Structures are given as C-alpha cells and as structure tokens.
Amino acid sequence: MTLSALTAISPVDGRYRRQVDALAPYFSEFGLIRYRVRIEIEYFIALCEWPVPQLSSVDATQFPILRSLYESFSEADAQRIKDIEKTTNHDVKAVEYFIKEKLKGSPVEPFLEFVHFGLTSQDINNTAIPLSLDEALTNEITPLYQKVYVRLQQLAEQWNDIPMLARTHGQPASPTRLGKELCVFVERIEKQLQLLAGIPTAAKFGGATGNFNAHAVAYPHEDWKAFGDKFVQSLGMVRSQFTTQIEHYDMMAATLDAFKRLNTILIDLDRDIWTYVSMNYFKQKLKEGEVGSSAMPHKVNPIDFENSEGNLGIANALFEHLSGKLPISRLQRDLTDSTVLRSLGVPFAHSVIALTSLLKGLDKLELNPAAIHADLEDNWAVVAEGIQTVLRREGYPQPYEALKALTRTNQKITADGIRQFIDELAVSDGVKDELRAITPFSYTGL
C-alpha cells in the first residue's frame, strides 16, 4: 500500500494527522535532519567567530549564506541527505557530506573540513533533539496546555456562584460550588506549568566520550570547555559538563515527567466532567448531523472527554517509558537511546490530540441548573454537619450523635424534617434562626 492518512499504521499520522500536523517540523524525520543541519552550520560559524586560527579569514558576510542552508531547508534537501545515507549508512555523516556538497564552489570551500570538526554524531544529535523539543514545546505544545488552563479559569469564574452537591466516596457530601471545583484543576495545572518552566534544556557537546579529546589534541591551548558552554548557550540551552558520548537525559526526563503529571491532572478532569455529564449536571451542545449512537437516536455521548482520556493514557505510557529509559546507558554509549528518541514526538502528538478534544468538549458544555438544584434539594441530610457544628459551639450535649440518629434512619431527610428537628432543639430562638438558614444551597463554605 502507498502511505497515506488511510494506510498509516499509527493514528497520529493517519486519523489524527490534521490535529498534529504542526508538530511535524519538530519531530518528523525531516525535522530531525533539518535541526542536524542547523547545528552543524551554527557550529561551523561558532568556530569562525571563536576564532580557530585557520578560520579567522572567513568573512562574516558568508554567515547568512550558511544559515540559509537550514532556514530554507526543503523536503528535496532532506531526501538528498537520505540518498547520501544509503552510501554512508550513517545519518549524521550524510548531513556533513550534504553541507560540503552544497558549499562546494562557495567562498568557504577551502574550510569545509571544519564542518563537523572534532565532533561525534551525538554532539549533533544531543543538541539538535533537545533544541527541537524545546522549540516544539515553546511554539506548539505548552501554549495548548495554557489554553486549557485559561479556559478552565473562564469557566470557574462563570460558574463561581453555582452551588453543587459534592460527593466523597461517591456519596452525598457537604455542598460545594461548581466554580471552586474547577479552580482545583486550575491551581494544579498552574503549579505544574511553573515547575515545567524551571526545567533547563540540557545538551551534550564534548566529543566522542565527552572530554573534547579531538579538539584538545588539535588545539591544546584553546579553552574548549568555554567554547562548548558558549556555543550551547547561544542555542538557548545549557551544556552538561560531565558526560559520556551521550547526554544523560536527566533534564529531558524531568520534562517528560512534568508532562506526565499535567496529563494525569487532565485525566482526572476528564473523568470528573464525564461523571457530571452522566449525572445530567451538564448537557452538550448539539451539532447538526452528528450521531451519538448508531442504535440509540437519543444519545449524545461525552466522546470528547473519552477521546481525551484515552489519548492522555497513551501519552503517559510513552512518557513513562522515555523518562525511565533515556537516562540509562551502558558504560559510555549504547544505541538504545537513538531508537527510543525517534518516538519522542509520539506522546506529545497524543497529548495534543487529547487537549484538542478536551477543549472541544469544554466548549460544548451547557450547564443544567435544574438537575444540580434537584440534587441539592434531594439531599437535605448534608446540612447535618453544619447544624451539629453550631450545636457543638453552643455546648449542646452530643450533637453529632443527635444528627446521626436523625440522618441514618431509612426515612428520607427533607427540608421539613430538618426544620422539625431544629424546632425541637433546646436552644435559643437566635440559634434556631441561625440553624434554619443552613440549606444545601447556602452551606457551601468559603
């Protein structure tokens, strides 16, 4: 079969491709190759600016021409590198040969052996991949989490004053407010976004085993550690000082774990909203032509929250594997990180699919005040906590036990039953008025 959205094995590149297309420049094979070219070019320019003595004559006017190799990088360029790789059987070496091929006949041709000078392929990969991840997060992914955060803030404010029966252990509990329950998720997301922002993007840059061996033997009097720090910093990252051939990935693992926590919070939200829909607290806006069930015409299923939950689960399984595997490498290098990193974009793609569905679902919600009101009216027993607490304040004998005896009978507790109980209490009229003011609609705390 010819590869298409219909024949793709992964739903990320099939059914959901439209939703995640913006991630392709960062996580696709094309994206990886383009970032590799970018690192090779910027490294060559950095050597010229340092300067390495043999490169001191390279005119800075050539730098924009050099940068155009990755700034205007095309699919045809990527394909050319893949064609070269068929001969080299090495993906990063193919990038080096491509750059030399493109710059042949240019003013920098005499200096082309300084492309990839002293480097191992992981100096390229372990700067290219963290950089592509950082820019994908900044430009596409984190803003989507922030969009969910803002939307929840808006809904929390909109529904701030809606009293609602709470349920602990699935049982009716002290009333709350709908807006406050959404604020729980707003605060949790906010804290995780703050933690995420504090995680640096780390890169490895130091030669075959992390010691600048080749650089130091060629130019023993240059401060290559300072050069490496400056170069990596110029890319917006920090250089890990002590490494093997590869980055140890601890900071990347922290980033992946941060997104796993964010997704876990959103799974919790999905399940809560799903439950509120099942309780009829929310109805969902109808769209002309949509079908909820192939057999039951009346159904409008909460599919957006179900889709979101499912994709967040897939994302988290991959985040967990990546964050647990990447920091582990046998001795100075094994290739398990290389194959695993090729799936780095997949959990983020599933996260984007999930957040898109979640936002769609939130926008379809319509409050059903009648159902919320009826649930409160049907559960007058929940004011027992407030009544017995006031009675405790007044020194009334065994108030908890008195309310327990009232509320644990098989007889339904109603507003009239609560009023009758209050009327028979041996307390002042002022306290009775205070107790009568406690209703499932007003007993919502702060």
C-alpha angles and dihedrals in degrees: 000000000000112000112256139136087277097049100037113121094213117063087217088071093031126037095010101036094114091057095052102032091111089065094060096086088059108035107026125095087255090053093049092050092048092051090049090054089048093053093046092051095045090048092053090049090048090054089052092049096045083048119233101202095242090053099048091100095057107116115235089222086076093062096082088050090051093048091051087071090074100022091061095030111153138196087252089058091050090049090051089055090049089051091052088048089061086068101035095040084210121099100205093044087054089057091052092051091047092055092048090049092051093048097046109123092019125116090261095056093104089059101046094113086072089067104104088002112179093348136128120214091256091062084065099038095044091054098036096051098045089045093050090048092048093050093044090053093046097045105032119005111041092046088059091055088047089051090055089047092052093045091052090049090054093049092046090055092044092052097033095120099041109116112216137180110252121216123209115184085001091294129115109273140172108317121257136180124264092227092053092052089056089047087063089066094040091057094044093051092045092054092050093048088053091051091047092053090056096058111099123223104242127199136186118229119158116101135265097333101012098266103099087241096159094042093049095049092050096043108016095173097055120099096235094172089058089046092051092048092050094046095050091044090054087061091054096257140101123244118235104232102208116039143143118230088302140045111266090229096217093133092045089051089052089052092049091048090051091056090046089056091047090051092048089056090050092049086055089051093047091053094047094049090045089054093048089052090051088051089053092242086127132034121198126236111250124233119208112256098012118131122211098190133010090222108026112057095192096063126107103180124205089238096150092062091043091050090048093050093048095050093045088055092053090046093051093049089056094042089054093050094046096047091046097045106037098065090056120082130155110251112309097344147350128170100239091099091055096059094039093051090059086072094050093109095049099078090045089051091053089047091053091049089050096048092047089054092045093053090047090051094048091052090053095054118114118188116238103204092177093063092045091048092048092052091053092046090051093054110054089147089081091075089066091090092057095045095049091047092055089047089052088055090053093050093246111169115259098339094169091055091046092054091042090056090050099046101039096060118108088244115101114253111233137174089261092051092052091048091050090050091051093047090057095050119112094233135108122282089246092058090046090054089050091051093046089057090063108096133156086254097052101033095086102119123217 
